[in-house]
Amino acid sequence: MLFKPESDEGAKSAGRSVMRSVLRRIVSLLITLLILGGLGYIGWLAWQQKSGSRNANVRRDLPVPVLAATPRVQDAPVYLEGVGSVRALNTVTVRAQVDGKLIAVNFVEGQDVRKGDVLAEIDPAIYQAQYDQAVAKKAQNEALLVNQKLDLARYQQLAASNAGSKQQADTQKALVAQQEAQIKADQAAIDNAAATLGYTRIVAPISGRAGLRQVDQGNIIRASDATGLVILTQLQPIAVWFSLPQQQIVRVNNAAMKGPLTVDVFGNDGVTVVDTGALKGIDNQVDPTTGTLKLKAEFPNRDFQLWPGQFVNVRLKVETIPNAIVIPTSAVQRGPLGTFSYVIGADGIATARQIVVTQQNENEAVIASGISPSDRVVTTGFANLSDGARVFVGKDDVPSADLAPRKRSRAPDTKRDSKADAEKKGPATGTPGGAKP
């Protein structure tokens, strides 16, 4: 009996079916592993949350280390803060009043000058000649007046004896009066020429500091020049214009009616008071574009800390609260319902208490209500603090900040350290460095 061998196509189809079954098993195994892994991860997370909650419950019972402070009772000034710019009380552009050649400049740029100092000189030759001409004209007319007065006296004597006509005497009298008026006009011309001659010496109209020179010596300077010779600015005293919100108008007016108000101006750091002055003026209208009111204060500026055009922070003292409760600013916390502070009770439990802050700065806060002088408020240690937590009050020392991070210490290497110590100490004889005695 003869057997017919299998064809190649049948063998190939059998191999494909085997591969398919193997792939299906592998895929099902991977899916099963992924499901088991996800279930395990979910269980691990739940276990971690339970263990974390247990640790939190355990740590919640531990006291929280904090620092505390006792409120102080003192007179607290009330300030209104604003931003302003420094302006000179007087600024003058010194210009020539006559035309001519600039022959001398008698000031240095940036020099402090006084009122009446001669800053520059213009060639006076032409104006001196005009003055001399006016003086000579007056002298000529005065000599003519003397002669006319003598003639008038003669004509009056002749008219009195009927030896001359009265008309001639009256005519001579009119000529004398006309000549006297001419002499007055000559005096006015002399005064004008003298003033014009004086304009050749350009003097400082105010005391202040000279700016940069606009015209050099030797140039022709004219009265119509818009730039002028130099700008003088008065720096002592100096003014500061600043703005306050329109809601403070009534408060400022009421304080101004009681007496002069003190104004402080801060330096570039925003903390240091560089000068103290007085409020000099309040604008008569509110700026509708910004809703602010402009005020003007005057400062002595003895050390030239303020400069025209400089932007500064300003505070205006409007009143002083007597016997105010003052706490450190660090004790003031803010929450969804407003400001509050943690107050430590006699049992060492911290309680969050709502407070009303009148004003505060970087260091102190004035409390209107919510805190009594006998309370203790928490100033440091808010990270782990909550309402009703037990606290441990440490020493009220101000921590000093490191200027740079310190080098981290690592766990000592026993073998390496013991080897280094052996090299330093030497052999058992105790000789340093292992040197022989």
PLY file of the C-alpha trace (Angstrom):
ply
format ascii 1.0
element vertex 437
property float x
property float y
property float z
element edge 436
property int vertex1
property int vertex2
end_header
0.00 0.00 0.00
1.39 3.35 -1.00
1.19 6.56 1.24
1.02 9.99 -0.34
3.30 12.56 1.41
1.80 15.87 2.79
2.07 18.87 0.64
4.11 21.97 1.57
1.04 24.16 1.91
-0.43 21.97 4.64
2.76 22.17 6.68
2.82 25.93 6.42
-0.79 26.30 7.57
-0.14 24.06 10.56
2.84 26.20 11.59
0.79 29.39 11.37
-1.92 28.02 13.61
0.66 27.08 16.23
2.19 30.59 16.18
-1.22 32.18 16.55
-2.05 30.13 19.60
1.30 31.00 21.19
0.75 34.73 20.56
-2.72 34.58 22.07
-1.37 33.00 25.22
1.40 35.61 25.54
-1.06 38.52 25.10
-3.47 37.09 27.64
-0.60 36.60 30.09
0.54 40.25 29.66
-2.98 41.55 30.19
-3.30 39.48 33.34
0.03 40.85 34.65
-1.02 44.46 33.95
-4.30 44.01 35.79
-2.57 42.45 38.80
0.03 45.25 38.81
-2.67 47.97 38.76
-4.55 46.34 41.59
-1.34 46.08 43.60
-0.50 49.78 43.01
-3.98 50.86 44.12
-3.66 48.80 47.29
-0.22 50.29 47.98
-1.58 53.85 47.66
-4.43 53.08 50.04
-1.98 51.63 52.56
0.24 54.71 52.27
-2.71 57.05 52.88
-3.74 55.10 55.98
-0.21 55.09 57.35
0.14 58.84 56.59
-3.09 59.62 58.39
-1.90 57.59 61.38
1.37 59.53 61.45
-0.48 62.83 61.11
-2.77 61.90 63.97
0.22 60.98 66.03
2.14 64.21 65.15
-0.93 66.36 65.72
-0.73 65.57 69.37
2.85 66.82 69.60
3.41 70.50 70.58
4.40 72.84 67.76
7.54 74.91 68.49
6.83 78.62 68.02
8.06 82.05 69.07
5.70 84.48 70.76
5.55 88.15 71.67
3.48 90.27 74.07
1.64 93.32 72.65
2.96 96.75 73.61
0.88 99.78 74.57
2.28 103.01 73.15
1.36 106.13 71.21
1.26 105.15 67.53
1.46 107.72 64.72
-0.93 107.23 61.79
0.56 107.75 58.33
-0.84 108.05 54.84
1.62 106.82 52.24
1.97 108.05 48.67
4.37 108.37 45.77
5.67 111.72 44.58
8.38 113.53 42.68
10.93 116.08 43.82
10.66 119.57 42.36
12.68 122.72 42.88
10.95 125.61 44.61
12.36 127.99 41.99
13.87 127.28 38.59
15.12 130.17 36.43
16.51 130.13 32.91
19.06 132.95 32.88
18.83 134.84 29.59
20.54 137.95 28.26
18.41 141.11 28.07
20.63 142.78 25.47
22.52 141.60 22.42
26.28 141.50 22.32
29.47 139.53 22.51
29.93 137.35 25.59
33.31 138.42 26.96
33.34 136.64 30.35
31.71 133.69 32.10
32.16 133.91 35.88
30.61 130.63 37.07
31.46 126.94 36.99
28.95 124.32 35.98
27.38 122.81 39.09
28.45 125.73 41.29
26.25 127.13 44.03
25.63 130.82 43.37
23.94 133.52 45.42
21.41 136.07 44.35
23.16 139.08 42.77
26.35 137.25 41.75
27.63 138.26 38.30
27.38 135.15 36.13
28.57 136.60 32.80
29.47 139.87 31.07
28.58 141.20 27.63
30.77 143.71 25.78
29.49 147.09 27.14
31.18 149.43 24.62
28.07 150.28 22.57
25.81 150.66 25.60
28.40 152.78 27.43
28.51 155.14 24.47
24.71 155.44 24.46
24.77 156.24 28.16
27.46 158.91 27.73
25.49 160.41 24.85
22.36 160.69 27.01
24.31 162.33 29.84
25.87 164.86 27.44
22.46 165.67 25.93
21.07 166.44 29.35
24.03 168.67 30.20
23.51 170.57 26.95
19.83 171.14 27.66
20.55 172.17 31.26
22.97 174.86 30.04
20.35 176.10 27.57
17.76 176.18 30.37
19.98 178.43 32.49
20.22 180.96 29.66
16.49 180.84 29.02
15.75 181.50 32.69
17.99 184.63 32.60
16.16 185.89 29.52
12.83 185.25 31.21
13.89 187.36 34.22
14.89 190.25 31.92
11.65 190.12 29.92
9.61 190.12 33.08
11.43 193.24 34.38
10.92 195.04 31.07
7.26 194.08 30.99
6.79 195.35 34.56
8.20 198.83 33.58
6.25 198.81 30.28
9.60 198.84 28.47
8.88 195.49 26.85
5.84 193.54 25.79
4.15 191.07 28.07
3.71 188.68 25.16
7.46 188.32 24.83
7.76 187.56 28.56
5.01 184.91 28.33
6.65 183.33 25.31
9.95 183.13 27.14
8.22 181.55 30.13
6.78 178.83 27.88
10.22 178.17 26.42
11.62 177.72 29.93
8.89 175.21 30.79
9.51 173.37 27.53
13.22 173.18 28.27
12.57 171.81 31.77
10.42 169.05 30.26
13.22 168.28 27.81
15.63 167.89 30.71
13.25 165.39 32.33
13.17 163.45 29.08
16.96 163.52 29.02
17.02 162.11 32.56
14.68 159.32 31.48
16.98 158.58 28.54
19.92 158.44 30.95
18.07 156.01 33.22
17.20 153.82 30.23
20.79 153.86 29.00
22.05 153.06 32.50
19.66 150.10 32.78
20.68 148.82 29.37
24.32 149.20 30.33
23.62 147.27 33.54
22.14 144.41 31.51
25.59 143.76 30.08
26.38 142.21 33.49
24.20 139.12 33.80
23.46 138.53 37.49
21.84 135.59 39.31
18.17 136.34 40.04
17.98 133.66 42.77
20.28 131.62 44.96
20.72 128.11 43.68
22.88 125.70 41.76
24.03 126.39 38.22
23.42 123.75 35.58
25.33 123.10 32.39
26.43 126.18 30.44
24.49 126.69 27.20
26.70 129.40 25.62
30.48 129.62 25.60
32.58 132.71 25.99
33.23 134.60 22.74
29.83 133.88 21.15
27.25 136.50 20.25
24.41 136.24 22.74
20.98 137.66 22.01
17.95 138.48 24.11
15.76 136.39 21.79
17.71 133.17 22.45
15.35 130.54 23.87
18.01 128.36 25.50
19.51 131.12 27.60
22.90 131.10 29.27
22.31 128.66 32.14
19.51 127.26 34.31
19.56 127.98 38.04
17.74 125.58 40.36
17.03 126.18 44.02
17.86 123.03 46.00
17.59 124.32 49.57
14.79 124.18 50.51
13.16 121.86 48.00
9.60 120.71 47.34
7.99 117.30 46.86
4.68 116.87 45.05
2.84 113.67 45.92
-0.62 112.19 45.51
-3.11 110.56 47.86
-6.34 108.72 47.05
-9.43 110.90 46.94
-10.93 108.88 49.81
-8.40 110.56 52.16
-9.43 114.16 51.37
-11.60 114.65 54.44
-9.03 113.03 56.71
-6.22 115.24 55.43
-8.28 118.44 55.62
-9.37 117.72 59.18
-5.77 117.06 60.21
-4.51 120.20 58.42
-7.04 122.36 60.29
-5.58 121.27 63.64
-2.03 122.36 62.82
1.01 121.83 60.59
1.44 118.26 59.32
4.75 116.43 59.20
5.87 114.71 56.01
8.67 112.14 55.73
10.42 111.14 52.53
12.20 107.79 52.14
15.45 106.98 50.41
16.06 104.52 47.61
15.68 101.53 49.95
12.13 102.58 50.84
12.85 102.21 54.57
15.26 104.95 55.63
13.82 108.42 56.21
16.23 110.81 54.50
14.44 114.07 55.29
11.48 115.44 57.23
9.48 118.48 56.18
6.08 120.09 56.45
2.96 120.08 54.31
2.64 123.43 52.52
-0.32 123.10 50.18
-3.28 120.98 49.09
-4.59 121.15 45.55
-8.11 122.54 45.08
-9.37 119.73 42.86
-9.09 115.98 42.31
-7.45 114.66 39.17
-10.38 112.93 37.39
-8.09 110.65 35.37
-6.43 109.07 38.42
-8.82 109.86 41.26
-6.01 111.30 43.37
-5.36 114.58 45.15
-2.05 116.42 44.80
-0.22 117.79 47.84
2.96 119.81 48.20
5.52 119.50 50.99
8.70 121.46 51.64
11.96 119.96 52.93
15.17 121.67 54.10
17.34 119.21 52.10
20.45 120.06 54.11
22.44 117.06 52.87
21.18 117.26 49.26
19.48 113.87 49.59
16.65 115.06 47.32
17.15 116.04 43.69
14.70 117.60 41.23
12.96 115.00 39.07
13.57 112.17 41.54
10.70 109.79 42.38
10.29 109.15 46.12
8.00 107.44 48.60
6.30 109.80 51.00
4.29 109.40 54.18
2.07 112.04 55.75
1.41 111.98 59.49
-2.25 112.80 60.07
-2.71 111.85 63.73
-1.33 109.98 66.73
-3.32 107.21 68.41
-2.74 107.33 72.20
-2.25 104.07 74.10
-2.48 101.91 70.97
-1.88 98.16 71.00
1.14 97.31 68.84
2.27 93.81 67.84
4.99 92.59 65.45
3.92 92.55 61.82
4.95 88.90 61.58
2.10 88.00 63.96
-0.53 89.28 61.51
-1.86 86.50 59.28
-4.38 86.71 56.45
-7.13 84.23 55.71
-10.36 84.00 53.70
-12.24 86.06 56.30
-9.57 88.74 56.79
-6.67 89.27 59.17
-6.14 87.14 62.28
-3.49 86.20 64.80
-2.75 83.08 66.81
-3.21 83.84 70.51
-1.64 81.46 73.03
-3.84 80.65 75.98
-2.81 79.77 79.51
-3.06 76.05 78.68
-0.59 76.39 75.79
-3.27 76.09 73.09
-3.03 78.46 70.09
-6.35 79.94 68.99
-6.92 81.88 65.77
-8.51 85.22 66.65
-9.94 87.77 64.23
-8.24 91.20 64.46
-8.65 94.64 62.92
-5.42 96.31 61.79
-5.34 100.11 61.71
-1.99 100.31 59.96
1.23 98.34 59.67
4.73 98.62 58.32
7.64 96.22 57.98
8.08 95.84 61.74
4.95 96.83 63.66
1.17 96.65 63.30
-1.37 98.78 65.19
-4.37 96.71 66.29
-7.76 98.36 66.69
-9.58 95.34 68.14
-9.14 91.61 68.75
-5.98 91.71 70.91
-5.56 92.75 74.53
-2.29 93.79 76.21
-2.25 90.60 78.29
-2.33 88.23 75.30
0.60 86.45 73.72
0.68 86.20 69.93
2.64 83.79 67.77
5.30 85.43 65.61
7.17 82.45 64.12
6.36 78.79 63.42
3.19 78.94 61.32
4.12 76.05 59.00
2.76 73.31 61.30
0.40 75.52 63.31
-3.38 75.23 63.20
-6.31 76.47 65.25
-6.45 74.59 68.55
-2.94 73.15 68.30
-0.74 72.83 71.36
2.41 74.93 71.12
5.79 75.05 72.75
7.11 78.62 73.11
10.85 78.87 72.66
13.20 81.69 73.45
12.34 84.91 71.70
15.63 85.17 69.84
15.88 86.58 66.36
17.45 83.93 64.10
20.50 85.10 62.22
20.46 84.43 58.49
23.49 82.83 56.86
25.06 84.93 54.18
25.91 81.77 52.21
24.97 78.07 52.52
27.28 76.15 54.76
29.16 73.04 53.64
27.09 69.94 54.12
28.48 67.33 56.47
28.45 63.71 55.29
28.43 60.48 57.18
31.95 59.59 58.32
33.73 56.80 56.56
35.02 54.58 59.36
37.82 52.95 57.42
38.97 56.15 55.77
38.79 58.18 58.98
40.61 55.57 61.03
43.32 55.41 58.40
43.67 59.20 58.37
43.81 59.32 62.16
46.51 56.65 62.16
48.60 58.63 59.69
48.29 61.77 61.81
49.09 60.07 65.09
51.93 57.91 63.75
52.97 54.52 65.21
52.03 53.29 68.63
54.96 55.10 70.22
52.89 58.28 70.04
55.36 60.33 68.05
53.50 62.84 65.83
53.59 62.12 62.10
55.22 58.72 62.60
58.69 60.23 63.01
61.25 58.20 64.85
62.53 59.55 68.14
0 1
1 2
2 3
3 4
4 5
5 6
6 7
7 8
8 9
9 10
10 11
11 12
12 13
13 14
14 15
15 16
16 17
17 18
18 19
19 20
20 21
21 22
22 23
23 24
24 25
25 26
26 27
27 28
28 29
29 30
30 31
31 32
32 33
33 34
34 35
35 36
36 37
37 38
38 39
39 40
40 41
41 42
42 43
43 44
44 45
45 46
46 47
47 48
48 49
49 50
50 51
51 52
52 53
53 54
54 55
55 56
56 57
57 58
58 59
59 60
60 61
61 62
62 63
63 64
64 65
65 66
66 67
67 68
68 69
69 70
70 71
71 72
72 73
73 74
74 75
75 76
76 77
77 78
78 79
79 80
80 81
81 82
82 83
83 84
84 85
85 86
86 87
87 88
88 89
89 90
90 91
91 92
92 93
93 94
94 95
95 96
96 97
97 98
98 99
99 100
100 101
101 102
102 103
103 104
104 105
105 106
106 107
107 108
108 109
109 110
110 111
111 112
112 113
113 114
114 115
115 116
116 117
117 118
118 119
119 120
120 121
121 122
122 123
123 124
124 125
125 126
126 127
127 128
128 129
129 130
130 131
131 132
132 133
133 134
134 135
135 136
136 137
137 138
138 139
139 140
140 141
141 142
142 143
143 144
144 145
145 146
146 147
147 148
148 149
149 150
150 151
151 152
152 153
153 154
154 155
155 156
156 157
157 158
158 159
159 160
160 161
161 162
162 163
163 164
164 165
165 166
166 167
167 168
168 169
169 170
170 171
171 172
172 173
173 174
174 175
175 176
176 177
177 178
178 179
179 180
180 181
181 182
182 183
183 184
184 185
185 186
186 187
187 188
188 189
189 190
190 191
191 192
192 193
193 194
194 195
195 196
196 197
197 198
198 199
199 200
200 201
201 202
202 203
203 204
204 205
205 206
206 207
207 208
208 209
209 210
210 211
211 212
212 213
213 214
214 215
215 216
216 217
217 218
218 219
219 220
220 221
221 222
222 223
223 224
224 225
225 226
226 227
227 228
228 229
229 230
230 231
231 232
232 233
233 234
234 235
235 236
236 237
237 238
238 239
239 240
240 241
241 242
242 243
243 244
244 245
245 246
246 247
247 248
248 249
249 250
250 251
251 252
252 253
253 254
254 255
255 256
256 257
257 258
258 259
259 260
260 261
261 262
262 263
263 264
264 265
265 266
266 267
267 268
268 269
269 270
270 271
271 272
272 273
273 274
274 275
275 276
276 277
277 278
278 279
279 280
280 281
281 282
282 283
283 284
284 285
285 286
286 287
287 288
288 289
289 290
290 291
291 292
292 293
293 294
294 295
295 296
296 297
297 298
298 299
299 300
300 301
301 302
302 303
303 304
304 305
305 306
306 307
307 308
308 309
309 310
310 311
311 312
312 313
313 314
314 315
315 316
316 317
317 318
318 319
319 320
320 321
321 322
322 323
323 324
324 325
325 326
326 327
327 328
328 329
329 330
330 331
331 332
332 333
333 334
334 335
335 336
336 337
337 338
338 339
339 340
340 341
341 342
342 343
343 344
344 345
345 346
346 347
347 348
348 349
349 350
350 351
351 352
352 353
353 354
354 355
355 356
356 357
357 358
358 359
359 360
360 361
361 362
362 363
363 364
364 365
365 366
366 367
367 368
368 369
369 370
370 371
371 372
372 373
373 374
374 375
375 376
376 377
377 378
378 379
379 380
380 381
381 382
382 383
383 384
384 385
385 386
386 387
387 388
388 389
389 390
390 391
391 392
392 393
393 394
394 395
395 396
396 397
397 398
398 399
399 400
400 401
401 402
402 403
403 404
404 405
405 406
406 407
407 408
408 409
409 410
410 411
411 412
412 413
413 414
414 415
415 416
416 417
417 418
418 419
419 420
420 421
421 422
422 423
423 424
424 425
425 426
426 427
427 428
428 429
429 430
430 431
431 432
432 433
433 434
434 435
435 436
